[in-house]
Amino acid sequence: MSTDPIVSTSGLAKHFGDVRAVDGIDLSVRRGEIYGFLGRNGAGKTTTIRMLLGLIRPTSGDVRIFGTRLKPGEQDVLRRVGCLVETATSYPNLTARENLDIHRRLTGAPPKAVGETIALMGLEQYSDRRAGHLSLGNKQRLALARALLNRPELLVLDEPANGLDPAGIVEVRGLLRQLARERGVAIFMSSHILAEVAHLADRIGIVHAGRLVEELSFDELRAKAHSYLEVAVSDPAKAASLLTAQLAISRIERAGEHELRVFVGPDRAAEIASVLVTAGLELTRLSSEEEDLEAYFMRMTGGTA
């Protein structure tokens, strides 16, 4: 994988009056990399994406794609980019094939690209159906087909799994991996489905209140994620008091009617079990767990996990 960024931003900001929708974001995506862009609703994800595509102008900072600073009307660079932003749109009275053919003419893709992309997205049996009569999932497939029509070197996707059934999500996941690994396509994807990002992304960026609060690979995520012990015990309140008093454990949380979450490493499991059993408590489970992407995301964006 090349270390040269396909897309990068420097001090990227967008203000709407007094509202700082995006506030000084620096990020980069390399060739062949899948970058997951995470944030709560209103965090600034879609505004950032619209600036990456030249759809709105930054208040300050800049975007570089393929090393070229993006300026208004920058068509040559954007012809090498495929995108799906917000909702899957199409001409409802035209067929799926006709929709793709119009986009092909706009991007300069060859005529054979329409049939190839229809096959790639599994739309053969729906290709002559009006787009307005397609299911939500097939409308999403059509939008993804349009994004792939010109064999882009950069894909910018806003919620690419929206409306897809589980089988469709698995298919798209495999397709995106193939594009990144075999064709070297750089993929920048925003999603609220954290598990999907965990399956796909090489790196993640977490945006909160318009700022990039964390950017890390999944190896780095595993290193930073909190480890804890899940303890199922007959009297959780008494168990928590004992562990605090005798073992000086500072962070213990209730995780259910008879469960505790004890934030220490697995190396302390034996002494925890000894304290609880010696006190006459019934210990039914003691397992080592690790914070997943969802819990880490909630912690980084002010949640309770």
NORMO-V566342 format. One record per residue. N is the residue number from 1. RES is the residue in three letters. PHI is phi in degrees with one decimal (* if undefined). OMEGA is omega in degrees with one decimal (* if undefined). D_CENTER is the distance of its C-alpha to the mean C-alpha in whole Angstrom. Layout:
n=[N/N]
res=[RES/RES]
phi=[PHI/PHI]
omega=[OMEGA/OMEGA]
d_center=[D_CENTER/D_CENTER]
//
This chain:
n=[1/2/3/4/5/6/7/8/9/10/11/12/13/14/15/16/17/18/19/20/21/22/23/24/25/26/27/28/29/30/31/32/33/34/35/36/37/38/39/40/41/42/43/44/45/46/47/48/49/50/51/52/53/54/55/56/57/58/59/60/61/62/63/64/65/66/67/68/69/70/71/72/73/74/75/76/77/78/79/80/81/82/83/84/85/86/87/88/89/90/91/92/93/94/95/96/97/98/99/100/101/102/103/104/105/106/107/108/109/110/111/112/113/114/115/116/117/118/119/120/121/122/123/124/125/126/127/128/129/130/131/132/133/134/135/136/137/138/139/140/141/142/143/144/145/146/147/148/149/150/151/152/153/154/155/156/157/158/159/160/161/162/163/164/165/166/167/168/169/170/171/172/173/174/175/176/177/178/179/180/181/182/183/184/185/186/187/188/189/190/191/192/193/194/195/196/197/198/199/200/201/202/203/204/205/206/207/208/209/210/211/212/213/214/215/216/217/218/219/220/221/222/223/224/225/226/227/228/229/230/231/232/233/234/235/236/237/238/239/240/241/242/243/244/245/246/247/248/249/250/251/252/253/254/255/256/257/258/259/260/261/262/263/264/265/266/267/268/269/270/271/272/273/274/275/276/277/278/279/280/281/282/283/284/285/286/287/288/289/290/291/292/293/294/295/296/297/298/299/300/301/302/303/304/305]
res=[MET/SER/THR/ASP/PRO/ILE/VAL/SER/THR/SER/GLY/LEU/ALA/LYS/HIS/PHE/GLY/ASP/VAL/ARG/ALA/VAL/ASP/GLY/ILE/ASP/LEU/SER/VAL/ARG/ARG/GLY/GLU/ILE/TYR/GLY/PHE/LEU/GLY/ARG/ASN/GLY/ALA/GLY/LYS/THR/THR/THR/ILE/ARG/MET/LEU/LEU/GLY/LEU/ILE/ARG/PRO/THR/SER/GLY/ASP/VAL/ARG/ILE/PHE/GLY/THR/ARG/LEU/LYS/PRO/GLY/GLU/GLN/ASP/VAL/LEU/ARG/ARG/VAL/GLY/CYS/LEU/VAL/GLU/THR/ALA/THR/SER/TYR/PRO/ASN/LEU/THR/ALA/ARG/GLU/ASN/LEU/ASP/ILE/HIS/ARG/ARG/LEU/THR/GLY/ALA/PRO/PRO/LYS/ALA/VAL/GLY/GLU/THR/ILE/ALA/LEU/MET/GLY/LEU/GLU/GLN/TYR/SER/ASP/ARG/ARG/ALA/GLY/HIS/LEU/SER/LEU/GLY/ASN/LYS/GLN/ARG/LEU/ALA/LEU/ALA/ARG/ALA/LEU/LEU/ASN/ARG/PRO/GLU/LEU/LEU/VAL/LEU/ASP/GLU/PRO/ALA/ASN/GLY/LEU/ASP/PRO/ALA/GLY/ILE/VAL/GLU/VAL/ARG/GLY/LEU/LEU/ARG/GLN/LEU/ALA/ARG/GLU/ARG/GLY/VAL/ALA/ILE/PHE/MET/SER/SER/HIS/ILE/LEU/ALA/GLU/VAL/ALA/HIS/LEU/ALA/ASP/ARG/ILE/GLY/ILE/VAL/HIS/ALA/GLY/ARG/LEU/VAL/GLU/GLU/LEU/SER/PHE/ASP/GLU/LEU/ARG/ALA/LYS/ALA/HIS/SER/TYR/LEU/GLU/VAL/ALA/VAL/SER/ASP/PRO/ALA/LYS/ALA/ALA/SER/LEU/LEU/THR/ALA/GLN/LEU/ALA/ILE/SER/ARG/ILE/GLU/ARG/ALA/GLY/GLU/HIS/GLU/LEU/ARG/VAL/PHE/VAL/GLY/PRO/ASP/ARG/ALA/ALA/GLU/ILE/ALA/SER/VAL/LEU/VAL/THR/ALA/GLY/LEU/GLU/LEU/THR/ARG/LEU/SER/SER/GLU/GLU/GLU/ASP/LEU/GLU/ALA/TYR/PHE/MET/ARG/MET/THR/GLY/GLY/THR/ALA]
phi=[*/-67.8/-89.3/-73.6/-71.2/-80.2/-133.5/-148.4/-126.3/-136.5/57.6/-67.8/-142.7/-142.2/-114.2/-114.3/65.3/-86.7/-88.5/-95.0/-66.0/-132.2/-133.7/79.7/-92.3/-116.3/-150.5/-150.0/-130.7/-94.9/-59.7/76.1/-106.3/-105.6/-109.5/-94.2/-107.7/-112.0/-178.3/-70.7/-58.8/83.9/-75.2/116.6/-63.7/-68.5/-61.4/-61.6/-61.4/-64.7/-72.6/-60.7/-99.0/73.7/-78.9/-136.3/-88.1/-66.4/-71.3/-156.3/81.5/-148.5/-120.9/-120.5/-123.4/54.0/82.1/-102.1/-67.2/-73.2/-123.8/-54.5/78.2/-77.9/-82.1/-59.7/-68.0/-70.5/-66.7/-95.8/-119.1/-111.9/-148.0/-138.7/-118.9/61.0/-110.5/-76.5/-112.9/-161.7/-83.2/-66.1/-91.4/-102.3/-72.3/-58.7/-63.2/-65.8/-59.6/-68.6/-67.6/-61.6/-66.2/-59.4/-64.6/-69.7/-93.6/80.7/-70.5/-69.8/-56.0/-66.4/-63.1/-63.1/-63.9/-63.6/-74.2/-59.9/-66.6/-59.5/-95.0/66.6/-106.4/-54.4/-75.0/-112.0/-64.7/-104.1/-94.8/-59.8/-61.1/-67.0/-100.6/-77.9/-67.8/-57.8/-64.2/-74.5/-64.3/-67.3/-61.1/-64.4/-64.3/-67.3/-60.6/-62.8/-66.1/-95.0/-58.8/-95.4/47.0/-68.9/-91.7/-133.9/-113.8/-116.5/-124.0/-104.8/55.0/-67.0/-91.8/-59.6/84.5/-82.5/-77.2/-54.2/-65.3/-65.0/-62.6/-63.4/-63.2/-66.4/-58.7/-63.7/-63.9/-65.0/-59.9/-62.8/-61.0/-70.8/-77.0/-93.3/-103.7/72.3/-70.2/-84.4/-123.3/-111.4/-127.2/-101.6/-156.4/-99.1/-89.1/-63.4/-64.2/-67.0/-63.4/-62.2/-71.5/-109.1/-74.0/-80.8/-136.9/-127.4/-121.9/-106.7/-108.4/-144.3/52.5/83.5/-116.0/-82.0/-89.5/-160.2/-140.4/-160.5/-82.4/-73.6/-64.4/-68.5/-60.9/-61.7/-70.9/-91.0/-63.5/-74.4/-92.9/-156.0/-108.1/-92.1/-119.6/-105.3/-145.3/-66.0/-131.8/-59.9/-63.5/-66.0/-61.6/-62.1/-63.1/-63.4/-68.0/-68.9/-73.5/-90.9/-116.4/55.2/-84.2/-90.0/-122.1/-135.8/-126.2/-73.3/-122.3/167.6/-60.9/-125.6/-117.1/-123.6/-112.5/-107.0/-87.0/-140.9/-77.8/-64.3/-67.9/-101.4/-61.0/-64.0/-70.5/-64.7/-60.6/-62.7/-62.4/-70.6/-69.0/-61.0/-80.0/85.6/-85.2/-86.0/-101.9/-103.7/-158.1/-145.6/-131.6/-87.9/-129.1/-136.9/-56.4/-93.9/-60.1/-63.2/-65.7/-65.0/-59.3/-62.5/-65.3/-73.1/-109.9/85.3/-80.3/-100.9/-75.2]
omega=[-179.7/177.3/178.8/-179.1/172.5/175.7/177.3/175.9/178.3/179.0/-173.6/-177.3/173.8/179.3/172.9/-172.5/179.2/-177.6/177.2/-177.3/174.5/-168.1/172.6/-177.3/172.2/177.0/177.4/178.0/-176.9/176.4/178.3/-177.6/172.4/-175.8/178.6/-176.8/-172.0/175.1/176.9/175.2/179.9/-177.6/-179.3/-176.2/-175.1/176.3/176.8/-179.2/-179.4/175.4/177.8/-176.5/179.2/-179.3/172.8/-178.7/174.5/169.6/175.9/-177.6/-179.4/177.4/173.6/177.4/-174.5/177.6/-178.4/177.7/-176.5/178.9/177.1/179.0/-177.9/-172.9/-175.5/179.7/-174.3/174.9/180.0/-176.0/170.4/-175.5/169.8/-174.5/175.6/-174.4/178.3/-178.2/178.9/172.3/-168.9/-177.0/175.2/178.8/177.1/-179.9/-179.7/176.3/-178.7/-179.2/176.4/-179.4/177.6/-179.5/-179.4/-176.0/-179.0/177.7/-179.6/-178.6/-177.7/-178.0/-178.9/-179.6/-179.9/-177.3/175.0/178.7/-178.9/-177.2/177.3/-176.5/-174.0/-175.6/179.7/-170.6/-179.6/176.0/178.0/-175.7/179.7/-179.3/178.8/173.5/179.3/-179.4/179.7/171.7/177.3/176.4/179.2/178.2/177.3/176.5/178.7/179.0/-175.9/-168.9/-175.4/-179.1/-173.5/173.3/176.6/175.7/176.6/-170.4/177.0/-178.3/-175.2/-178.1/-176.4/175.6/-178.7/174.5/-176.6/178.9/178.7/178.5/179.0/179.4/-179.0/177.3/178.6/179.0/-179.0/176.2/-179.4/179.9/-178.9/-173.2/-172.4/-178.2/-179.3/179.4/172.2/-176.0/176.2/-175.2/174.0/178.8/172.1/177.5/-171.7/-180.0/179.5/176.6/179.7/179.1/-166.7/-163.2/170.7/176.0/175.9/170.4/-179.5/-179.7/-179.3/-179.6/175.1/-178.5/174.7/-173.2/179.8/173.9/-173.7/173.6/-179.8/172.0/177.8/177.0/179.5/179.5/-176.6/-176.4/179.9/170.6/177.4/175.9/175.0/-174.1/173.3/-171.0/-173.6/-178.6/-175.8/-178.3/179.2/179.7/179.7/179.1/179.9/-177.4/177.3/-175.4/-172.3/-175.9/177.5/176.9/-170.1/-175.9/177.4/-178.4/172.4/-179.4/-179.1/-176.1/-178.4/-176.1/172.3/171.8/-174.5/-171.5/172.0/179.4/-178.2/-179.8/-178.5/-177.5/-175.6/-178.5/176.3/178.8/-178.9/-179.7/-175.9/-178.9/178.3/179.2/177.0/178.5/178.4/-178.9/-175.9/177.3/175.3/-174.8/178.1/-179.3/177.6/178.5/176.6/-176.7/-178.1/-179.6/179.5/178.0/-179.5/179.8/-177.5/-178.2/173.0/177.7/-175.3/-176.7/*]
d_center=[20/21/21/22/19/18/17/17/18/21/21/20/21/21/24/25/28/28/24/22/19/18/20/20/17/17/14/15/13/16/17/16/13/9/7/4/5/5/9/11/13/15/13/14/10/12/15/14/13/16/18/16/18/21/21/22/24/23/25/25/23/23/20/21/20/22/24/25/25/24/27/27/28/27/27/28/24/22/24/22/19/17/15/14/14/14/16/18/21/24/28/29/32/32/31/27/29/31/28/26/30/30/27/28/31/29/27/30/29/31/33/32/28/28/29/27/24/25/26/23/21/24/25/29/30/29/29/32/31/31/27/28/29/26/24/21/19/21/21/17/18/21/18/16/20/21/18/19/23/24/22/20/19/16/13/12/10/9/8/10/10/12/16/16/18/17/19/17/13/15/17/14/12/15/16/13/14/17/17/15/18/21/21/19/16/14/11/8/6/5/4/7/7/6/8/7/4/7/9/8/7/10/9/7/8/9/11/14/17/16/16/14/15/13/12/12/12/12/16/16/14/17/19/18/17/21/23/25/28/28/31/33/37/39/40/36/38/41/38/36/40/41/38/38/42/42/39/38/34/33/30/30/28/29/27/29/33/34/31/30/27/29/27/29/28/30/33/34/34/38/39/37/38/42/42/41/43/46/46/46/43/42/38/37/33/32/29/27/23/20/17/14/10/11/14/13/11/14/16/15/15/18/18/20/19]
//
